[in-house]
Amino acid sequence: MRRSSTLPLALTLAAAVALGLAAPAQAGPAGPARASALDRDGVERVAVGPSGVDGSGIDREALRAAMVLRPDDGIAGIVAEVHKGGETWRGTSGDTVSGRRVSPDAHFRIGSISKPMEAVILLQLAGEGRVDLDRSVQHYLPGLLPESRFREPISVRQLLNHTSGLPDDFEGAPAPSPEEEIERRLDYLTFDEVIEQTLRPEGRPAPGPHFSPGTRQQYNSFGYRIAGKLIEEITGHSYQYEATTRILRPLKMRETRAAAPDRSTAVPRPYVAGYLSRSDGEPVDANVQGGLPASTTSTTGDLDRFITGLFDGRLLRPAQTAELFTVPKGPDGKPLPYADGASCNTGPARGTACFSVGLMSTPLPDGSVLWGKTGSEPGYRSGVFASRDLDRRAVYAMGTSTSRVNGAPAVAQRLALAAFTG
């Protein structure tokens, strides 16, 4: 089983938010404190205003228009939630494959949005004095990285802020066929199995580092597999146990669940249906999957609780919270370069680091910065972003209608522009 990197999704979405300017739209008329309707384009929206007025902060019409699915989007259905200026907007689109409505409370697979949760656990352990972010992986997990290939120490912090230089998950493995991807989605792999299959593969050369640790940044999911193993080694508990006791219960994220070990499970109902396509184009509902120990299902409401609790200090002490909003810098005090000159930022910061410990930064045209994370699983794309003061927040999830959706879906870019600009 291969889990796709969310780098293209994260960076394309960041560029869309930073560079695009949503066309101005007229504010919708005042309405009741809570209203729900299904319009002619199949977009169901639920708008909530603090005093029954929903026009001063959230552009309802722009959001509605952004969620209207187009034939080339490759998306079956969407659920989204936006908070701005004390107002809330929730919207869904109908499932274009099945014809069913998508519930505003729909569950979905969050993909790499679990990375900030892994980072939170290790930051909490650092605050408790049980792990030192500047000590090496080789110190905590001796023998895990073959010394013949990984001669330089890699710190725990470098795992979390994508400056480790480690190879990618299953690097060098051939891309699966559509049928293989559909079948492999049912596999469950432990952190150890991903690490072993990546570092000591059978039938292909074993990978080495991409660059010297701490010299540049490159999005890296494999570092988070090692981080997950480190959590389990330090605590003596499963990742699922630590995530539940340290994050989900304290924040009352009752609709969020980590994957069940050693088996495939369905996304709880109601759910956003995500589809993969066979070679002949036939869609297959991908809601049943195995995944990894950190694979998680959630809702827009629960992910909003997560990012709110993360930013307001309920999960971390001040010193650890600061790590969330700090991109790695070099000896000259400037942000590290992004590997291969990729666009991790826009404007003067183009080509420099945009990921912190667990999060990514996204500059807006007005000079403010959003922080959050995107996620990708077979059949699913999702994201959660917020301003540092939590005045602006957005969560979205969508099910794909085909396997051929690469990078950030166009509808995600439209939603980001409608939610955060103007």
C-alpha positions as CSV (number, residue, x, y, z in Angstrom):
1,M,0.0,0.0,0.0
2,R,1.3,3.5,-0.8
3,R,0.0,6.6,0.8
4,S,0.3,9.7,-1.4
5,S,2.3,12.8,-0.4
6,T,0.1,15.9,0.0
7,L,2.9,18.3,-1.1
8,P,1.2,19.3,-4.4
9,L,-2.1,19.7,-2.7
10,A,-0.7,21.8,0.1
11,L,1.5,24.1,-2.1
12,T,-1.0,24.5,-4.9
13,L,-3.6,25.5,-2.4
14,A,-1.2,27.9,-0.8
15,A,-0.4,29.6,-4.1
16,A,-4.0,29.9,-5.0
17,V,-4.9,31.6,-1.7
18,A,-1.8,33.9,-1.9
19,L,-2.0,34.9,-5.5
20,G,-5.7,34.7,-6.4
21,L,-8.2,37.5,-5.6
22,A,-11.8,36.4,-5.4
23,A,-14.1,38.5,-7.6
24,P,-16.1,40.8,-5.4
25,A,-19.6,39.7,-4.8
26,Q,-22.5,41.4,-3.2
27,A,-23.3,40.4,0.4
28,G,-26.4,38.2,0.7
29,P,-29.6,39.6,2.3
30,A,-30.1,39.4,6.0
31,G,-31.7,36.1,7.0
32,P,-32.7,34.1,10.0
33,A,-30.1,33.0,12.5
34,R,-30.1,29.5,10.9
35,A,-31.3,28.7,7.5
36,S,-30.8,25.7,5.2
37,A,-31.7,25.4,1.5
38,L,-30.7,23.4,-1.6
39,D,-30.3,25.7,-4.5
40,R,-30.6,25.0,-8.3
41,D,-26.8,24.1,-8.5
42,G,-27.1,21.4,-5.8
43,V,-25.4,23.3,-3.1
44,E,-26.9,23.0,0.3
45,R,-25.8,25.7,2.7
46,V,-26.4,26.4,6.4
47,A,-25.6,29.9,7.5
48,V,-25.3,30.9,11.2
49,G,-24.9,34.5,12.3
50,P,-24.4,35.7,15.9
51,S,-27.5,37.9,15.7
52,G,-29.3,36.6,12.7
53,V,-27.3,38.7,10.2
54,D,-24.9,37.0,7.8
55,G,-23.6,39.7,5.5
56,S,-20.8,41.7,7.2
57,G,-18.1,39.0,7.4
58,I,-18.9,36.0,5.3
59,D,-19.6,36.3,1.5
60,R,-22.3,33.6,1.3
61,E,-22.8,34.0,-2.5
62,A,-19.0,33.7,-3.2
63,L,-18.9,30.5,-1.1
64,R,-22.0,29.1,-2.8
65,A,-20.6,29.8,-6.2
66,A,-17.2,28.2,-5.3
67,M,-18.9,25.0,-4.3
68,V,-20.8,24.5,-7.6
69,L,-19.1,21.4,-9.1
70,R,-17.8,21.5,-12.6
71,P,-17.3,18.5,-14.9
72,D,-13.5,18.8,-14.9
73,D,-13.2,19.1,-11.0
74,G,-13.1,15.4,-10.6
75,I,-15.0,15.8,-7.3
76,A,-18.1,13.8,-6.3
77,G,-19.2,15.8,-3.2
78,I,-18.0,18.5,-0.7
79,V,-18.6,19.5,2.9
80,A,-17.2,22.8,4.1
81,E,-17.3,25.1,7.1
82,V,-16.2,28.7,7.3
83,H,-15.9,31.1,10.3
84,K,-15.2,34.8,9.9
85,G,-15.9,37.8,12.1
86,G,-17.9,35.8,14.5
87,E,-20.1,34.3,11.8
88,T,-20.3,30.7,10.6
89,W,-21.2,29.2,7.2
90,R,-21.6,25.5,6.4
91,G,-22.2,24.1,3.0
92,T,-22.4,20.8,1.1
93,S,-22.9,19.7,-2.4
94,G,-24.8,16.7,-3.6
95,D,-22.9,13.5,-4.5
96,T,-22.5,13.6,-8.3
97,V,-22.0,9.8,-8.6
98,S,-24.8,8.5,-6.4
99,G,-27.1,11.5,-6.5
100,R,-27.4,11.6,-2.7
101,R,-27.1,14.7,-0.6
102,V,-24.0,15.1,1.5
103,S,-24.8,15.9,5.2
104,P,-23.2,18.9,6.9
105,D,-22.2,16.5,9.6
106,A,-20.6,14.1,7.1
107,H,-17.4,12.1,8.1
108,F,-14.4,11.8,5.9
109,R,-10.8,10.6,5.9
110,I,-8.4,13.5,6.9
111,G,-5.1,12.2,5.4
112,S,-2.1,14.2,6.4
113,I,-4.1,16.5,8.7
114,S,-3.1,13.8,11.2
115,K,0.5,15.1,11.0
116,P,-0.3,18.2,13.3
117,M,-1.8,15.7,15.7
118,E,1.4,13.6,15.7
119,A,3.4,16.8,16.2
120,V,1.2,17.9,19.1
121,I,1.9,14.6,20.9
122,L,5.7,15.0,20.5
123,L,5.5,18.7,21.5
124,Q,3.5,17.7,24.7
125,L,6.2,15.0,25.4
126,A,8.9,17.7,25.0
127,G,7.0,19.9,27.4
128,E,6.9,17.0,29.9
129,G,10.7,16.6,29.5
130,R,10.3,13.1,28.0
131,V,11.8,13.9,24.6
132,D,14.3,16.6,23.5
133,L,13.4,17.9,20.0
134,D,17.1,18.6,19.4
135,R,18.3,15.0,20.1
136,S,18.6,12.7,17.2
137,V,16.5,9.9,15.9
138,Q,19.6,7.7,16.1
139,H,19.7,8.4,19.9
140,Y,16.0,7.5,20.5
141,L,15.7,4.7,17.9
142,P,19.2,3.2,17.5
143,G,19.7,1.1,14.4
144,L,16.5,2.2,12.7
145,L,18.4,4.3,10.1
146,P,21.1,2.2,8.4
147,E,24.4,3.9,9.4
148,S,26.0,3.2,6.0
149,R,23.5,5.5,4.3
150,F,22.4,7.9,7.1
151,R,25.7,9.1,8.6
152,E,24.5,12.5,9.9
153,P,22.2,12.8,12.9
154,I,18.6,13.8,12.3
155,S,16.8,15.6,15.1
156,V,13.3,15.0,16.2
157,R,12.5,18.6,15.3
158,Q,13.8,18.0,11.8
159,L,11.4,15.1,11.4
160,L,8.5,17.4,12.3
161,N,9.5,20.5,10.2
162,H,10.4,18.6,7.1
163,T,14.1,19.4,7.1
164,S,15.3,15.8,7.7
165,G,16.3,15.0,4.1
166,L,14.8,11.5,4.5
167,P,13.5,9.6,1.5
168,D,9.8,9.4,0.7
169,D,7.5,6.6,1.7
170,F,8.2,3.6,-0.5
171,E,10.7,5.6,-2.6
172,G,11.4,3.9,-5.9
173,A,8.4,1.6,-5.9
174,P,6.4,1.4,-9.2
175,A,3.1,3.3,-9.3
176,P,0.2,0.9,-8.8
177,S,-2.4,0.3,-11.5
178,P,-5.9,1.6,-10.9
179,E,-7.0,-1.9,-9.9
180,E,-4.0,-2.3,-7.6
181,E,-4.7,1.0,-5.9
182,I,-8.3,0.0,-5.3
183,E,-7.2,-3.3,-3.8
184,R,-4.3,-1.9,-1.7
185,R,-6.5,0.7,0.0
186,L,-7.7,-2.2,2.2
187,D,-4.2,-2.9,3.6
188,Y,-3.2,-1.8,7.1
189,L,0.5,-1.1,7.7
190,T,2.1,-0.4,11.0
191,F,4.8,2.3,11.4
192,D,7.4,-0.5,11.5
193,E,6.2,-2.0,8.2
194,V,6.3,1.4,6.4
195,I,9.8,2.0,7.7
196,E,11.1,-1.4,6.8
197,Q,9.5,-1.4,3.3
198,T,11.0,2.1,2.6
199,L,14.5,1.7,4.0
200,R,15.0,-2.0,3.2
201,P,12.9,-2.7,0.1
202,E,13.0,-6.0,-1.7
203,G,13.8,-6.0,-5.4
204,R,14.9,-2.4,-5.8
205,P,17.8,-0.2,-4.5
206,A,17.5,1.1,-1.0
207,P,17.2,4.9,-0.8
208,G,19.5,7.3,1.0
209,P,19.1,10.9,2.1
210,H,18.0,13.7,-0.3
211,F,20.1,16.3,1.4
212,S,22.1,17.0,4.6
213,P,19.7,17.4,7.6
214,G,18.8,20.9,8.5
215,T,20.1,22.5,5.2
216,R,16.8,22.9,3.4
217,Q,13.1,21.9,3.6
218,Q,11.2,19.3,1.6
219,Y,7.8,18.0,2.5
220,N,8.3,14.5,3.8
221,S,5.6,12.0,5.0
222,F,8.2,9.3,5.9
223,G,9.6,11.4,8.7
224,Y,6.1,11.3,10.3
225,R,6.1,7.5,10.2
226,I,9.3,7.6,12.2
227,A,7.7,10.2,14.5
228,G,4.8,7.9,15.0
229,K,7.1,5.0,16.0
230,L,8.9,7.4,18.3
231,I,5.6,8.3,20.1
232,E,4.9,4.6,20.7
233,E,8.5,3.9,21.9
234,I,8.6,6.8,24.3
235,T,5.1,6.3,25.8
236,G,4.7,2.5,25.6
237,H,1.2,3.1,24.1
238,S,-0.2,2.9,20.7
239,Y,-0.5,6.1,18.6
240,Q,-4.3,5.7,18.7
241,Y,-4.3,5.7,22.5
242,E,-2.1,8.8,22.8
243,A,-4.1,10.7,20.2
244,T,-7.3,9.9,21.9
245,T,-6.2,10.7,25.5
246,R,-4.1,13.8,24.6
247,I,-6.2,15.4,21.9
248,L,-9.6,13.9,21.0
249,R,-11.0,13.7,24.6
250,P,-9.7,17.0,25.9
251,L,-11.1,18.8,22.9
252,K,-14.4,16.8,22.9
253,M,-13.7,15.6,19.3
254,R,-16.3,12.9,19.6
255,E,-16.7,12.3,15.9
256,T,-13.0,11.7,15.3
257,R,-11.5,8.2,15.3
258,A,-8.0,6.8,14.5
259,A,-7.9,3.7,12.3
260,A,-8.6,0.4,13.8
261,P,-5.4,-1.7,14.0
262,D,-4.8,-4.6,11.6
263,R,-8.0,-4.3,9.6
264,S,-9.9,-2.1,7.2
265,T,-12.8,0.0,8.4
266,A,-15.6,2.1,6.8
267,V,-15.9,5.8,7.3
268,P,-18.8,6.3,9.9
269,R,-22.2,7.4,8.5
270,P,-23.1,9.9,7.4
271,Y,-20.0,10.2,5.2
272,V,-18.6,12.0,2.2
273,A,-18.3,9.3,-0.5
274,G,-14.9,9.2,-2.2
275,Y,-14.4,7.2,-5.3
276,L,-11.5,5.6,-7.1
277,S,-11.9,4.6,-10.8
278,R,-11.0,1.3,-12.4
279,S,-9.1,1.2,-15.7
280,D,-12.5,1.3,-17.6
281,G,-13.6,4.4,-15.6
282,E,-16.1,2.6,-13.4
283,P,-16.1,4.4,-10.0
284,V,-15.6,2.4,-6.8
285,D,-16.6,3.8,-3.4
286,A,-13.4,4.0,-1.4
287,N,-14.9,4.7,2.1
288,V,-13.6,1.3,3.4
289,Q,-9.9,1.4,3.9
290,G,-7.1,0.1,6.1
291,G,-4.4,2.8,6.3
292,L,-1.8,3.6,8.9
293,P,-1.9,3.9,12.7
294,A,-2.3,7.7,12.2
295,S,-5.1,7.4,9.6
296,T,-8.1,9.2,11.0
297,T,-11.7,10.0,10.1
298,S,-13.3,13.2,11.3
299,T,-15.9,16.0,10.5
300,T,-15.5,19.7,9.7
301,G,-16.9,20.5,13.2
302,D,-14.3,18.4,14.9
303,L,-11.4,19.7,12.8
304,D,-12.5,23.2,13.7
305,R,-12.3,22.2,17.4
306,F,-8.9,20.8,16.8
307,I,-7.3,23.9,15.2
308,T,-9.1,26.2,17.7
309,G,-7.8,24.2,20.7
310,L,-4.3,24.0,19.0
311,F,-4.0,27.8,18.5
312,D,-5.6,28.9,21.8
313,G,-3.2,27.0,24.1
314,R,-5.4,24.3,25.4
315,L,-3.1,21.6,24.0
316,L,0.3,23.0,24.3
317,R,2.4,25.2,26.6
318,P,3.6,28.6,25.2
319,A,7.1,27.4,24.3
320,Q,5.7,24.4,22.4
321,T,2.9,26.5,20.8
322,A,5.5,28.8,19.4
323,E,7.0,25.9,17.4
324,L,3.8,25.7,15.4
325,F,4.3,29.2,14.0
326,T,8.1,29.1,13.4
327,V,9.5,28.1,10.0
328,P,13.1,26.7,10.1
329,K,15.9,29.2,9.5
330,G,19.6,28.8,8.5
331,P,22.7,30.2,10.3
332,D,22.0,33.6,8.6
333,G,18.6,33.9,10.3
334,K,16.7,33.6,7.1
335,P,14.2,30.8,6.2
336,L,15.8,27.8,4.8
337,P,15.5,27.3,1.0
338,Y,12.9,24.9,-0.2
339,A,14.4,21.9,-2.0
340,D,14.7,21.9,-5.8
341,G,13.5,25.5,-5.9
342,A,9.9,24.5,-5.6
343,S,7.4,27.2,-4.8
344,C,6.7,26.8,-1.1
345,N,5.8,30.4,-0.9
346,T,4.9,33.4,-3.1
347,G,6.3,36.9,-3.6
348,P,9.6,37.8,-2.0
349,A,9.5,34.5,0.1
350,R,9.1,32.3,-3.0
351,G,11.3,29.2,-2.8
352,T,11.8,29.4,1.0
353,A,10.5,27.2,3.8
354,C,6.8,27.4,4.6
355,F,6.3,24.4,6.9
356,S,6.7,24.7,10.7
357,V,6.5,21.8,13.2
358,G,3.2,20.2,12.0
359,L,1.7,23.1,10.0
360,M,2.2,25.1,6.9
361,S,2.0,28.8,6.4
362,T,0.0,30.5,3.7
363,P,0.5,34.3,3.1
364,L,-2.6,36.3,2.1
365,P,-2.6,39.3,-0.2
366,D,-3.3,41.6,2.7
367,G,-0.1,40.6,4.4
368,S,-1.7,38.3,7.0
369,V,-0.8,34.6,7.3
370,L,-2.9,31.5,7.6
371,W,-1.7,28.3,9.2
372,G,-3.0,24.9,8.7
373,K,-2.7,21.6,6.8
374,T,-4.1,19.7,3.8
375,G,-4.7,16.0,3.6
376,S,-5.0,13.3,1.0
377,E,-6.2,9.7,1.1
378,P,-7.4,7.5,-1.7
379,G,-10.7,9.1,-2.7
380,Y,-10.4,12.0,-0.3
381,R,-9.0,15.6,-0.2
382,S,-9.3,17.8,2.8
383,G,-7.9,20.9,4.5
384,V,-8.1,23.1,7.6
385,F,-6.7,26.6,7.9
386,A,-7.0,29.5,10.3
387,S,-5.5,32.9,11.1
388,R,-3.4,33.1,14.2
389,D,-6.1,35.0,16.1
390,L,-8.7,32.4,15.0
391,D,-10.9,35.1,13.5
392,R,-10.8,33.4,10.1
393,R,-11.1,29.6,9.9
394,A,-12.1,27.2,7.2
395,V,-12.4,23.4,7.0
396,Y,-13.3,21.5,3.8
397,A,-13.4,17.9,2.7
398,M,-14.3,16.4,-0.6
399,G,-14.6,13.0,-2.1
400,T,-13.1,12.5,-5.5
401,S,-15.1,11.0,-8.4
402,T,-12.1,9.6,-10.1
403,S,-8.5,8.5,-9.3
404,R,-7.1,11.1,-11.7
405,V,-7.2,14.1,-9.2
406,N,-3.7,15.4,-8.7
407,G,-2.7,18.4,-6.6
408,A,-5.2,20.7,-5.1
409,P,-8.7,20.3,-6.8
410,A,-9.9,23.4,-8.5
411,V,-12.9,23.5,-6.2
412,A,-10.6,23.6,-3.1
413,Q,-8.8,26.7,-4.6
414,R,-12.1,28.3,-5.3
415,L,-13.3,27.7,-1.7
416,A,-10.0,29.1,-0.3
417,L,-10.3,32.3,-2.3
418,A,-14.0,32.7,-1.3
419,A,-13.3,32.1,2.4
420,F,-10.1,34.1,2.9
421,T,-9.9,36.9,0.4
422,G,-12.0,40.0,-0.2
